């Protein structure tokens, strides 16, 4: 067996250590870039590397390494070989050698002729884990190593990941050259990381392009989840931790997906963070992505008999505006925000390309991604009064007020649905309209046209024109109205 793997066109040698060897060397497998894209050459090189692999296994089991190597690839001298009465200067000089060797080893893995970019991060992780185990005395044979040297090598790798040049002082070295124990905490103040001030500027730019409601949600969410200064990798881990906690608490997967996607979108506003994303194979990330998939059973349509019961209950409450809004939502398949965010101007006369005029409701959500939802819905003569009643009650033109109206109506409908089976809610009225349109003979494209879904086919074709007669949508909506009466 050649033990060859290929990534990004280049070969590298990858082989698992036996369990007893892995316990000694501190890692599960051996990997080495071969620096070639030619398979025949890689086969020759793999035979040489196999000899090195066998040597490591033999020495690990026999315990005869002259100078044990950590998983990071740097030599650490056994404590017994150090002078019994080493001076501080000698100790610091030796530590500088450890830092330099650890840095060279990690940088070599990124050489253009040997780099395997997709595995370098994992390589660094197991190197650091092995060094940490040595420093804490958990590594097999840790008593042979000096924990100070392991910690120095570990800090060198961590600094390298932050894009810093590891150092343990200059010149001959004295005790004053060593950074204090709280050095890691001092690094938190922004060196090599994005600061809170930089993020605030990026967040302001994002909020300027979205709705007021969305901006408020994201400002609150970023303050709750993100911490600064930070690196992209650290923020991704915070998002995953937040998502995992929300899922464990029973939150809807779709909601957690929306929150995580929003956080990633905001982070991409930062210069140099454009490629930040959730890891592909992380279990929590996979679960979060499920929330972005369309689910046929996410919400049930409300049976017609149940619709009539809910409308009768709203009438009995005496709130004519809420009752009128619920009727319009189910008769026209509107999203609640599409109706309740608008004022009287949304109801207007429209002239088609043939010169005919008719009363229409201008429906649609704000934002570039919702441009497909913009549409004109022909209004039945008997529904014009209902539209005027609901639109006149809008009050101040704020999205916050519209969402407050939606919550009030949603709570009123939920009270009418209490004890009923199924996943029913205010939004179920829109699903009911979709099914009734199909019952009236509407094609999938015609259903999408009424509901405000993106048209299939050419994007240009979907936006050309805009003044076509609305005979077909009118006939379908009249049929839906008949089913509900």
BELDA-V270220 format. One record per backbone hydrogen bond with DSSP energy under -1.0 kcal/mol. NH is the residue of the N-H (numbers start at 1). CO is the residue of the C=O. Records with the same first field share a line. If there is no record, write none. Layout:
NH = CO + CO
//
This chain:
5 = 12
7 = 10
10 = 7
11 = 36
12 = 5
13 = 32
14 = 3
15 = 30
17 = 28
22 = 18
23 = 19
25 = 21
26 = 22
30 = 15
32 = 13
34 = 11
42 = 38
43 = 39
44 = 40
45 = 41
46 = 42
47 = 43
48 = 44
49 = 45
50 = 46
51 = 47
52 = 48
53 = 49
54 = 50
55 = 51
56 = 52
57 = 53
58 = 54
59 = 55
60 = 56
61 = 57
62 = 58
63 = 59
70 = 74
73 = 70
76 = 68
79 = 144
81 = 78
82 = 79
91 = 87
92 = 88
93 = 89
94 = 90
95 = 91
96 = 92
97 = 93
98 = 94
99 = 95
100 = 96
101 = 97
102 = 98
103 = 99
104 = 100
105 = 101
106 = 102
107 = 103
108 = 104
110 = 107
111 = 108
114 = 111
115 = 111
119 = 116
120 = 116
123 = 119
124 = 120
125 = 121
126 = 122
127 = 123
128 = 124
129 = 125
130 = 126
131 = 127
132 = 128
133 = 129
134 = 130
135 = 131
136 = 132
137 = 134
138 = 133
139 = 133
142 = 139
144 = 141
145 = 142
150 = 146
151 = 147
152 = 148
153 = 149
154 = 150
155 = 151
156 = 152
157 = 153
158 = 154
159 = 155
160 = 156
161 = 157
162 = 158
163 = 160
164 = 159
177 = 174
183 = 180
186 = 182
187 = 183
189 = 186
190 = 187
193 = 190
194 = 230
199 = 195
200 = 196
201 = 197
202 = 198
203 = 199
204 = 200
205 = 201
206 = 202
207 = 203
208 = 204
209 = 206
215 = 211
216 = 212
217 = 213
218 = 214
219 = 215
220 = 216
221 = 217
222 = 218
223 = 219
224 = 220
225 = 221
226 = 222
230 = 194
235 = 231
236 = 232
237 = 233
238 = 234
239 = 235
240 = 236
241 = 237
242 = 238
243 = 239
244 = 240
245 = 241
246 = 242
247 = 243
248 = 244
249 = 245
250 = 247
251 = 246
256 = 252
257 = 253
258 = 254
259 = 255
260 = 256
261 = 257
262 = 258
263 = 259
264 = 260
265 = 261
266 = 262
267 = 263
268 = 264
269 = 266
270 = 267
273 = 270
276 = 273
286 = 282
287 = 283
288 = 284
289 = 285
290 = 286
291 = 288
292 = 289
293 = 290
298 = 295
300 = 423
307 = 303
308 = 304
309 = 305
310 = 306
311 = 307
312 = 308
313 = 309
314 = 310
315 = 311
316 = 312
317 = 313
318 = 315
320 = 318
323 = 319
324 = 320
325 = 321
326 = 322
327 = 323
328 = 324
329 = 325
330 = 326
331 = 327
332 = 328
339 = 335
340 = 336
341 = 337
346 = 343
347 = 344
348 = 360
350 = 358
352 = 356
353 = 467
355 = 352
358 = 350
360 = 348
361 = 377
362 = 346
363 = 375
370 = 367
371 = 368
373 = 370
374 = 371
375 = 363
377 = 361
379 = 359
383 = 380
387 = 383
388 = 384
389 = 385
390 = 386
391 = 387
392 = 388
394 = 391
398 = 396
402 = 398
403 = 399
404 = 400
405 = 401
406 = 402
407 = 403
408 = 404
409 = 405
410 = 406
411 = 407
412 = 408
413 = 409
414 = 410
415 = 411
416 = 412
417 = 413
420 = 417
424 = 422
428 = 425
429 = 426
430 = 427
431 = 427
432 = 428
433 = 429
434 = 430
435 = 431
436 = 432
437 = 433
438 = 434
439 = 435
440 = 436
441 = 438
442 = 437
447 = 443
448 = 444
449 = 445
450 = 446
451 = 447
452 = 448
453 = 448
462 = 458
464 = 460
474 = 470
475 = 471
476 = 472
477 = 473
478 = 474
479 = 475
480 = 476
481 = 477
482 = 478
483 = 479
484 = 480
485 = 481
//
